[in-house]
């Protein structure tokens, strides 16, 4: 598991917990340690001296990459200040303390950080919150391996050695309408051994355990009601970035991978509504589900172009720009426009930007609308 830039907080409240926190930090090669210990004013100087001496010994053993931050307030007052600043929070203390502390802060599986709990001896590591979407289950397995602990995971699909719809969606950064309801429906069926079809339209690396894999022919047969062997399948997950499918069924739940990148060129002061309408037309013609767009890009001179910024906000995706130097290194690969060269310094914009965003995997050449050019690349999964 690659833990770089994962923003991990490790919370401890005892000396033994602090030693385990430093061991974790050393083996993870990252993590901010918070030692939460309220001290009486008469004991403050002595306690700090003992803690500092002990910390020096521990740091010599584990070569800590960060200093321990000492917190002299109640745990329940401190945790709210960091709860949404970290992707993972590891508590080294009793589970009951953690539950009471985080209960007022919990919102949803889409917003909450992954919460892990371990005892100060590092005997068990518990995936407590955001097991799937937050990644607590994966991190629990990883840390358990690092410190030779017992991983405790209670999500039904995992203990039954099966995949789940939310984990599949997470693995491909996918979009599902009515996410919560559809995930609950599919995961419940998987756990209860009810057949759930899965059709993968493209080259995606997906954990298919527990699903019934379907072929293109199977989907056509379901569409035409030709295959009685498939009649018992009540729900079908279709993984595709296409807007329209070759088959229809009220059993289908569409899972759209975000793997499309969009190169955009446009005239100065292009109307935002025209930009949005042009994209919808472009998507319709090229059979692209706009929910599959992961990122859009253009030349640096367009970094303040309102129509592109508004489009990125409409799609809720990042807008990335490239310099003339970056684009000039590859614009010879695509059609040249002397007008574009004269005005922005390169021969083309949309195609090179889609190229750069997708590491060269351009799948749709530039298509022009009034004052606008689009091109598409696909990010390989």
C-alpha positions as CSV (number, residue, x, y, z in Angstrom):
1,X,0.0,0.0,0.0
2,X,1.4,3.4,-1.0
3,X,0.8,5.8,2.0
4,X,2.5,8.8,0.6
5,X,0.6,12.1,1.1
6,X,-2.2,10.2,2.9
7,X,-2.2,12.6,5.9
8,X,-2.3,10.3,8.8
9,X,-2.8,11.4,12.4
10,X,-1.9,9.1,15.3
11,X,-3.5,9.9,18.6
12,X,-2.2,8.4,21.9
13,X,-2.9,9.1,25.5
14,X,-0.4,6.9,27.4
15,X,3.4,6.4,27.4
16,X,3.0,2.9,25.9
17,X,0.7,4.3,23.3
18,X,3.3,6.9,22.5
19,X,5.9,4.2,21.9
20,X,3.6,2.3,19.6
21,X,2.7,5.6,17.8
22,X,6.4,6.2,17.1
23,X,6.8,2.6,15.8
24,X,3.9,3.1,13.4
25,X,5.2,6.5,12.3
26,X,8.6,4.9,11.5
27,X,7.2,2.0,9.6
28,X,4.7,4.1,7.7
29,X,7.3,6.8,6.9
30,X,4.8,9.5,7.7
31,X,2.1,10.5,10.3
32,X,1.6,13.3,12.8
33,X,1.6,12.1,16.4
34,X,-0.5,13.8,19.0
35,X,0.1,12.9,22.6
36,X,-3.0,14.0,24.4
37,X,-2.4,14.4,28.2
38,X,-3.9,16.9,30.5
39,X,-1.4,18.0,33.2
40,X,-2.0,19.6,36.5
41,X,-0.1,22.9,36.8
42,X,1.9,21.7,39.8
43,X,3.1,18.6,37.8
44,X,3.6,20.3,34.4
45,X,7.4,20.9,34.6
46,X,8.2,17.4,35.9
47,X,5.9,15.6,33.5
48,X,7.3,17.4,30.5
49,X,10.9,16.6,31.6
50,X,10.0,12.9,31.9
51,X,8.2,12.9,28.6
52,X,11.1,14.6,26.8
53,X,13.7,12.2,28.2
54,X,11.6,9.2,27.2
55,X,10.9,10.7,23.8
56,X,14.6,11.1,23.1
57,X,15.2,7.4,23.9
58,X,12.3,6.3,21.6
59,X,13.4,8.6,18.8
60,X,16.9,7.0,18.9
61,X,15.3,3.6,18.5
62,X,12.7,4.5,15.8
63,X,14.3,7.5,14.1
64,X,11.0,9.5,14.2
65,X,10.4,11.6,11.1
66,X,8.2,14.1,13.1
67,X,8.2,15.6,16.5
68,X,5.4,14.5,18.8
69,X,2.8,17.3,19.4
70,X,1.7,17.4,23.0
71,X,-1.9,18.4,23.6
72,X,-2.8,19.7,27.0
73,X,-6.5,19.8,26.6
74,X,-9.3,17.2,26.8
75,X,-9.4,14.7,23.9
76,X,-13.0,15.6,23.2
77,X,-12.0,19.3,22.7
78,X,-9.0,18.5,20.6
79,X,-10.3,15.9,18.1
80,X,-12.9,18.3,16.5
81,X,-10.0,20.6,15.5
82,X,-8.3,17.9,13.4
83,X,-11.2,15.6,12.4
84,X,-11.5,16.9,8.8
85,X,-7.8,17.6,8.3
86,X,-6.7,14.0,8.0
87,X,-7.5,11.2,5.7
88,X,-6.8,8.6,8.4
89,X,-6.9,9.0,12.1
90,X,-5.5,6.2,14.2
91,X,-6.4,6.1,17.9
92,X,-4.3,4.1,20.3
93,X,-6.7,3.7,23.2
94,X,-9.9,2.0,24.2
95,X,-12.6,1.8,21.6
96,X,-15.2,3.2,23.9
97,X,-13.3,6.4,24.4
98,X,-13.0,6.8,20.6
99,X,-16.7,6.1,20.0
100,X,-17.8,8.7,22.6
101,X,-15.2,11.2,21.2
102,X,-16.1,11.0,17.5
103,X,-19.8,10.4,17.7
104,X,-20.8,14.1,17.5
105,X,-18.5,14.6,14.5
106,X,-19.7,11.8,12.2
107,X,-21.5,12.9,9.0
108,X,-21.3,10.3,6.2
109,X,-19.1,7.7,4.6
110,X,-18.3,10.3,1.9
111,X,-17.0,13.0,4.3
112,X,-15.7,11.2,7.4
113,X,-12.0,10.3,7.6
114,X,-11.0,6.6,8.1
115,X,-11.0,5.8,11.8
116,X,-8.8,3.1,13.1
117,X,-8.4,2.0,16.8
118,X,-5.7,-0.1,18.4
119,X,-4.8,-1.0,21.9
120,X,-1.5,0.3,23.3
121,X,0.1,-3.1,22.9
122,X,-0.7,-3.2,19.2
123,X,-2.5,-6.5,19.6
124,X,-5.6,-5.7,17.5
125,X,-6.2,-3.0,14.9
126,X,-9.9,-2.2,14.4
127,X,-11.4,-0.6,11.3
128,X,-14.0,1.5,13.1
129,X,-15.3,4.0,10.5
130,X,-15.3,4.6,6.8
131,X,-14.1,1.0,6.1
132,X,-14.8,1.1,2.3
133,X,-15.0,4.6,1.0
134,X,-12.5,6.1,3.5
135,X,-10.1,3.2,3.2
136,X,-10.1,2.2,6.8
137,X,-10.2,-1.5,5.9
138,X,-7.2,-1.3,3.6
139,X,-5.2,0.7,6.1
140,X,-6.1,-1.7,8.9
141,X,-4.7,-4.6,6.9
142,X,-1.6,-2.6,6.1
143,X,-0.8,-1.5,9.6
144,X,-1.6,-4.9,11.0
145,X,1.0,-6.3,8.7
146,X,3.6,-3.6,9.7
147,X,3.2,-4.1,13.5
148,X,2.3,-7.8,13.4
149,X,-1.2,-7.2,14.8
150,X,-4.6,-8.9,14.3
151,X,-6.8,-6.9,11.9
152,X,-10.4,-6.5,12.9
153,X,-12.8,-5.8,10.0
154,X,-16.5,-6.3,10.3
155,X,-18.0,-5.1,7.0
156,X,-20.2,-7.9,5.7
157,X,-18.7,-8.1,2.1
158,X,-15.2,-8.3,3.4
159,X,-15.8,-11.0,6.0
160,X,-17.6,-13.0,3.3
161,X,-14.6,-12.6,0.9
162,X,-16.7,-10.7,-1.6
163,X,-16.4,-7.4,-3.4
164,X,-18.8,-4.5,-3.0
165,X,-20.3,-1.8,-5.3
166,X,-18.8,1.1,-3.3
167,X,-15.3,-0.4,-3.4
168,X,-15.6,-1.0,-7.1
169,X,-16.7,2.6,-7.6
170,X,-13.8,3.8,-5.5
171,X,-11.3,1.8,-7.4
172,X,-12.2,3.4,-10.7
173,X,-13.3,6.8,-9.2
174,X,-16.8,6.0,-10.5
175,X,-20.1,7.8,-10.5
176,X,-23.4,6.2,-9.7
177,X,-26.8,7.9,-9.5
178,X,-28.5,7.5,-6.1
179,X,-25.2,6.2,-4.8
180,X,-26.3,5.4,-1.3
181,X,-29.5,3.5,-2.2
182,X,-27.9,1.5,-5.0
183,X,-24.8,0.6,-2.9
184,X,-27.0,-0.6,-0.1
185,X,-29.2,-2.6,-2.5
186,X,-26.3,-4.3,-4.4
187,X,-24.1,-5.0,-1.3
188,X,-27.1,-6.5,0.5
189,X,-27.8,-8.8,-2.5
190,X,-24.1,-9.8,-2.7
191,X,-23.9,-10.7,1.0
192,X,-27.1,-12.7,0.9
193,X,-25.9,-14.7,-2.1
194,X,-28.4,-13.2,-4.6
195,X,-27.1,-13.0,-8.2
196,X,-26.0,-9.6,-9.3
197,X,-24.8,-9.2,-12.8
198,X,-21.7,-7.3,-13.8
199,X,-20.9,-6.2,-17.3
200,X,-17.5,-4.4,-17.8
201,X,-17.5,-2.3,-21.0
202,X,-13.7,-1.6,-21.3
203,X,-10.4,-2.5,-19.8
204,X,-10.9,-1.9,-16.1
205,X,-9.2,-3.8,-13.3
206,X,-12.1,-4.6,-11.0
207,X,-12.6,-6.9,-8.0
208,X,-15.5,-9.1,-9.3
209,X,-15.8,-11.5,-6.3
210,X,-19.4,-12.3,-5.6
211,X,-20.8,-10.9,-8.9
212,X,-22.0,-12.8,-12.0
213,X,-19.9,-11.7,-14.9
214,X,-21.9,-11.1,-18.1
215,X,-20.7,-10.8,-21.7
216,X,-21.9,-8.4,-24.4
217,X,-24.0,-11.3,-25.8
218,X,-25.5,-11.8,-22.4
219,X,-26.5,-8.2,-22.3
220,X,-28.1,-8.3,-25.7
221,X,-30.0,-11.5,-24.7
222,X,-31.3,-9.8,-21.6
223,X,-32.3,-6.8,-23.7
224,X,-34.2,-9.1,-26.1
225,X,-35.5,-11.5,-23.3
226,X,-33.8,-14.4,-25.1
227,X,-31.9,-16.1,-22.3
228,X,-34.0,-17.8,-19.6
229,X,-30.8,-18.8,-17.7
230,X,-30.3,-15.1,-16.8
231,X,-33.9,-14.4,-15.7
232,X,-33.0,-14.8,-12.0
233,X,-30.6,-11.9,-12.2
234,X,-32.6,-9.0,-10.8
235,X,-29.8,-6.3,-10.9
236,X,-27.0,-5.7,-13.3
237,X,-24.1,-3.3,-12.7
238,X,-22.8,-1.9,-16.0
239,X,-19.3,-0.3,-15.9
240,X,-19.1,2.1,-18.9
241,X,-18.2,5.7,-19.8
242,X,-20.7,5.7,-22.6
243,X,-23.7,7.9,-22.6
244,X,-25.9,5.4,-24.4
245,X,-25.7,1.7,-24.4
246,X,-26.6,-0.9,-27.0
247,X,-29.0,-2.5,-24.7
248,X,-31.7,-1.5,-22.2
249,X,-33.1,-3.0,-19.1
250,X,-34.7,-1.7,-15.9
251,X,-32.3,-4.0,-14.1
252,X,-29.2,-1.8,-14.9
253,X,-27.3,0.3,-12.5
254,X,-24.8,2.3,-14.4
255,X,-21.3,2.8,-12.9
256,X,-19.4,5.5,-14.8
257,X,-15.6,5.5,-14.4
258,X,-14.0,9.0,-14.4
259,X,-11.3,8.3,-16.9
260,X,-12.0,10.9,-19.6
261,X,-9.9,14.1,-19.9
262,X,-11.0,17.0,-22.1
263,X,-8.7,19.3,-24.0
264,X,-10.4,22.7,-24.6
265,X,-9.5,25.6,-26.9
266,X,-11.7,28.7,-27.3
267,X,-11.8,32.3,-28.4
268,X,-11.4,35.0,-25.8
269,X,-14.6,35.8,-23.8
270,X,-16.5,32.8,-25.1
271,X,-20.0,32.6,-23.6
272,X,-20.3,30.1,-20.7
273,X,-23.7,28.8,-21.7
274,X,-22.5,28.3,-25.3
275,X,-19.5,26.4,-23.9
276,X,-21.7,24.1,-21.8
277,X,-24.2,23.5,-24.6
278,X,-21.3,22.7,-27.0
279,X,-20.0,20.1,-24.6
280,X,-23.3,18.4,-24.3
281,X,-23.6,18.2,-28.1
282,X,-20.0,17.0,-28.3
283,X,-20.7,14.3,-25.7
284,X,-23.9,13.2,-27.4
285,X,-22.2,12.9,-30.8
286,X,-19.3,11.0,-29.4
287,X,-21.3,8.9,-26.9
288,X,-19.5,10.1,-23.8
289,X,-21.2,10.3,-20.4
290,X,-20.2,13.7,-19.1
291,X,-19.9,12.1,-15.6
292,X,-16.9,10.3,-16.9
293,X,-14.9,13.5,-17.3
294,X,-12.1,13.6,-14.8
295,X,-10.3,16.8,-15.7
296,X,-10.2,19.5,-18.3
297,X,-7.2,21.4,-19.7
298,X,-6.1,24.3,-21.8
299,X,-3.2,26.6,-22.5
300,X,-1.9,28.8,-19.7
301,X,-3.1,32.0,-21.4
302,X,-6.6,30.7,-20.8
303,X,-6.2,30.2,-17.0
304,X,-8.7,33.1,-16.4
305,X,-11.1,32.3,-19.2
306,X,-14.5,32.4,-17.5
307,X,-16.2,30.0,-19.9
308,X,-13.6,27.2,-19.2
309,X,-13.6,27.9,-15.4
310,X,-17.4,27.8,-15.4
311,X,-17.3,24.5,-17.3
312,X,-14.9,23.0,-14.8
313,X,-17.2,24.1,-11.9
314,X,-20.2,22.8,-13.7
315,X,-18.5,19.4,-14.1
316,X,-17.0,19.7,-10.6
317,X,-13.5,18.7,-12.0
318,X,-10.1,20.3,-11.9
319,X,-9.0,22.7,-14.6
320,X,-5.3,22.3,-15.5
321,X,-3.3,24.6,-17.8
322,X,-0.1,24.0,-19.7
323,X,2.6,26.4,-20.8
324,X,3.5,27.2,-24.4
325,X,6.8,25.3,-23.9
326,X,5.0,22.2,-22.8
327,X,2.5,22.3,-25.6
328,X,5.2,23.1,-28.2
329,X,7.0,19.9,-27.5
330,X,4.0,17.9,-28.9
331,X,1.9,20.2,-31.0
332,X,3.7,19.0,-34.2
333,X,1.9,15.7,-33.7
334,X,-1.5,17.3,-34.5
335,X,-3.0,19.6,-37.1
336,X,-1.5,23.0,-37.4
337,X,-3.2,26.4,-37.4
338,X,-1.2,29.4,-38.2
339,X,-4.0,31.6,-36.7
340,X,-3.7,29.8,-33.4
341,X,0.1,30.0,-33.5
342,X,-0.1,33.7,-34.1
343,X,-2.5,34.4,-31.3
344,X,-1.4,32.0,-28.5
345,X,2.1,30.8,-29.5
346,X,1.4,27.2,-30.4
347,X,-0.1,25.5,-33.5
348,X,-3.0,23.8,-31.6
349,X,-4.4,23.7,-28.1
350,X,-7.2,21.1,-27.5
351,X,-5.4,18.0,-28.8
352,X,-2.0,18.7,-27.2
353,X,-3.8,19.4,-23.9
354,X,-5.8,16.2,-24.1
355,X,-2.5,14.4,-24.9
356,X,-0.8,15.8,-21.9
357,X,-3.6,15.1,-19.5
358,X,-3.8,11.4,-20.7
359,X,-0.1,10.7,-21.1
360,X,-0.5,10.5,-24.9
361,X,-3.7,8.4,-25.0
362,X,-5.7,10.6,-27.3
363,X,-9.0,8.9,-28.3
364,X,-11.0,11.7,-30.0
365,X,-9.3,14.2,-32.4
366,X,-10.3,17.8,-32.2
367,X,-13.9,18.7,-33.1
368,X,-14.9,22.3,-33.7
369,X,-17.9,24.3,-32.6
370,X,-18.4,28.1,-32.9
371,X,-15.2,29.5,-31.3
372,X,-14.6,26.3,-29.4
373,X,-12.5,23.2,-29.9
374,X,-12.7,19.9,-27.9
375,X,-10.5,16.9,-27.9
376,X,-10.5,13.8,-25.7
377,X,-8.0,11.5,-24.0
378,X,-8.5,8.6,-21.7
379,X,-6.6,7.9,-18.6
380,X,-5.6,4.2,-18.4
381,X,-6.7,2.5,-15.2
